[in-house]
Amino acid sequence: MPSRLRQDLLLLLLAGAALFFGGGIGCDPVLQGVDFRATSRLSDPNDRFSPRDWYMAFNGKKAPGNGSARLPYALTTDTESFGVSARMGVFDEDALAASVGAEGCIGLRDTESADEHRLCVTYETAPANLHISFGAETADCAGQTRAELGLDDDGVNVTARYRCGGVGPFTVLDITPSLWTEDEKWNAFVSAEGVAKGGQVAFDDFRVESDAVGIGDPGEIAFQTFEAWRLGVEAFYSIEDGDLAEGGDLANEALGKLMFAKSNTSDPGAQKLLSKAASSVGKLLLSASKYQKGFVKVAGVEADALEALDAGL
């Protein structure tokens, strides 16, 4: 069966379940002088009833604050590229003054060596405001506090791209030779450096792109469980956007993957957790409002299942 290219949309609303990096899905962040947590703000500051806009942030507690978090499963490229992208910068206006000089990066890193590629933003005072860097190549986003970043590795070249205003095409900052070789394991990561007390490096719309784990692969059950979590997150946001039909379809697809993983794992602990998650999703499917209220707990169970399946990742 041919590999299916996947994009894992990790929108990171799930603070309570600590799903992403912070103790769930097999990996803990490395934090020095910062915390790392999901945060939200009103999408319309003038309307207290407007939807919450969720993002993930390294928040400075003691200078110089540094943090790094790595997605635990290796990215692969058979017929396509693998990569990582995110919107990154300073999201809290009250943190701007304390965030001057703080650097945030997305990147790709070999697990067995020092080889890596990183694309970074640094918030500065006017007129540049946001400084983009990839190795020796740099660019500026005047008047901006955040930018969209993307890194793609096709096994031959790595392309670093950015977009300042969130609209229009991306600009290619640089194309450099890939450091990847066959059988190496590369992971996506985010990091923050030089964050002062009260400062912030934040990101959202975090995506990783990779070939799927194939049928019979040792990591297949863990991958299907992760896919169930991802689809569940997308269902949550579809319902929040008012598209109940799409949300239901995505949640049903997530349920199918949980049932597959439960039926095909030989790990009794993981099987129990997957069964619990599947049962809960089935109940939540009866009501969109119940799904929105209950999904965080379900996602936490899925994260525990992934911990139990950690060897397969």
N, C-alpha and C positions, 0 to 999 in steps of 0.2 A: 504494500500500500504506500503511495507516495507521501512524503512529508507534507504537512499542512503548515504554512507560515502562520505564526500566531503573533498577535500584539496583545500584551498583557496590560490592560488599562488599570493602573493601581491608583485610584483616586483618594485613597488614604483617609476616608472619613472615620475609620474604625478605631478610634483612640481607645475605647474601653476594652476591646479585645487585644490590643497591642499587636495587631496582625502583621504589620509591615516592619521588619527589622527589629523592632523593640521587644524582643522576647518571643515572637511567634514566627512560624515558618522557618525554624531551624537556625536562626542566627541572631546574635546580640550585637548592638552597635558598640563602637569604641568611642567613649565620650570623656573629654577632659575639659572641665570648666564650662560645659554646656549641657543642657538637657535636650531631649529629642522627642517631640510629641506632636500629635495632630492638634490643630487649632482651627477655629472658625471665626468668621466675621459675617456681618450682614451683607448680602449681595448689593443691597441699596442702603447705604448708611442712614438715609432719611426715612426709611420705612422699617420699623421694628418687626413687621410681619413678613418681610421679604425672606426668601430662602437663605440658609446659611451657606457660605462659600468655605469649603474645607480645604486645608492645605497642611503640609508637614513642615516643621521648622526646627532648626538648631537654634536654641535661645541662649544667649550669653549670660553666664552666672559669675564667672571669674576669669579675667583676662590673663593670658591669651587663650581664648576658648577654641578648642579643636574637636572635631567629631568626624566619624566616618561610619558608614553602614553599607553592607554588601548584600545584594540579593543572593541567596544561598545556592541556587541551582545554576549549573554551567550553561552558558549560551552556546548554541551550535550553528554551524553553517555547512549545509550539504550542497544545496542548489541556489541559495539566496544569501543575503548578508545577515549578520546579527548586529544589534545596536541598542542604543539607549537614548532617550530624549526626555526633556522636562522643561517646564517654565520655572525659572529660578531668579531669585533676587531678594528684595526686601518687600514683604507684603503688608507689614504693620507700619503705618505712617508715623506712629509715635516712637518707633524704633530707628528711624532713619538717621538721626544725628549720632547715635551710638554705634551705627553699623558702618560708618565710613571706614574703608580699608579692609573690611571683612570679605573673604573670598569664598564663593560656593562653586562646587564643581560636580559635573557628572562624568563618569568615566567607565572604561573597560580595563580589566586587570587580569593578568595571568596568575593563577593560584599558586604556581610553583616557582615563580621568579619575580624579579622586580619590573618586568615589562608591563607597561600600562600606557593608555592614552587618556588624557583628561582635558575637558573643555570647561572653562571657568568664567564666572562673572565676578566683578568686584565693584561694590558701590562706592562712588567718590562724590565729592562736592561738585557743584556746577563749574564749568559748563558741560563736562562729559557725562556726569552722573553714573552711567553704567559702562564699565570697561570689560570687553570680551577678550579672552586670550586662549590660544591653543599653541603651546610651545612658544616660538618666537613671533608668531603671527597675532596681531591684535586688531581690534575694532572698537568703536564707541557707539553707544546708544544715548544720544543727547536727550535730556529731559525725561528719561525712563528710570524706573526703579526695579524693573524685572525684564527678562528677555527669554525667548524660547530657544532652547539649545538642542542640538542633535548630533550624535556620533554614529557612523555606520561603518562596519568593517566587512568587506566582501572576501577576505582572505588574501587579497592582493593590495588593496589600498584602504586607507581610513579617510573618510570624508567628515570634516567638521563644519557645521553650518549653524546659522543663528538667524533670528528674526526679532527686530526691536519692538515693533508696535503690535504684534499679534495678528496682523493682517498682511496679505500679499505673500509673495514667494519668499522662501528662505534664501539667504546669501551664503555662498560657500566661502568660508574663511580660509580653509587650507585643505589640500589633499596630500597625504603622506603615506609612505609604504607601510603596509600592515606588518605587525610583529608576530602575528598568529601563525602557528604551524600545526599540522595535523596531529590529532590526539591530545593537544593541549586543552586545558579547561580554563575558560575565561568567564569572568563574572562582571555584571554591571554593579556600579557603586555610586553613591553620592557622598560628598564630604563638605566640610566647612573648616576654615582656618582663620585665626586672628579675630575671633568674635569677642568684642568687649562686653562688659557687663551691661545688660539692657539692649544689646545689639541682636541682630537676627540674620540668619541665612535660611530662606524658606523656599519651598518648591511645591508644585502640584502638577497634574497631568503627566505623571511619571509613566513612561512606557518602556518596555523592553521588547525587542524583536528577535525572534530565534526560530529555527526549525523545531517542529514538534518532536516529542519523544515518541518513537515508533512502537508498534505492537510487538510485545515480547521483550522490550527493553527492560532492564531491571528497575528503571525509574518510572515505568509507565503508570503504576498506580498512584505514585506521588504526583505525577504530572496531571492525571485526570482529576485528582483531588484539588490541586491548585487551580485547574480550569474551572471546577465547580465553584470555588471561591471567587474567581475572577468574574464568571458569569453572574454570580449572585450580586456582586458589587454593581455590575452594569445594569442588572434588573432594578436594583435600588434606585439608581439615577434615572432610569427610564420612567419609573413610576413617579418619581419626584418631578419629572418634566411633564407629567400628565399623559404619557403614552402607556396606558395600562395594558394594551394588547402586546406591545413589544416587551414590556416588563414581565408579563406572564409567560411569554414564549422563552425568554432568557432564563427565568427561574425554573421552568420545566426542563430546559436543557441542563441546567445545573443539577437538578434532581436526578436526571438520567445518569450523569457522570458519577454522582455520589453512589447510586445504586450499583453501577458497574464496579466502582472501586471497592465497595463493601463486599461484593460477590466474588471478587478476584484476589483479594489480599489474603495472605496466610498469617498475618499478624493479628492475634486475637484482640490486643488493645486497640489497634487502629480500626479493626472491624467493628468493635463496640462503639467507638466514637463516630465512625461513618454511618452506622445504623441510626444513631441518635440524631445526627445532622440531617440525614435523609428524612426521618420521621418528622422532624421539626419543619423542614422546608415544605413537606407535603401539607402540613397543617396551615402554614403561613400562606400557601397558595390560595386558600379559601377567601382571603381578604387582603386587598392592597394596603389598607391601613395597618392591619396586623403584620404584614410583611415589613413595612417600614419601621414599626416599633420593635419587632422581634429579630430582625436580621443580624444585628450586632452580636447577639448571643450565639446564634447559629454559626456565624463566621468565627467566633472564638472556638467553638467545638471543632470546626474544620481546621483551624490553626493547630489545635492539639493533635488532631489526626495526622497532620503533616509532620509534627514533631515526632510522633510515633513512627512515621515512615521515613524519618530523616536519612537512614542508610540508603534509601533509594534515590535520594536527591543527588 
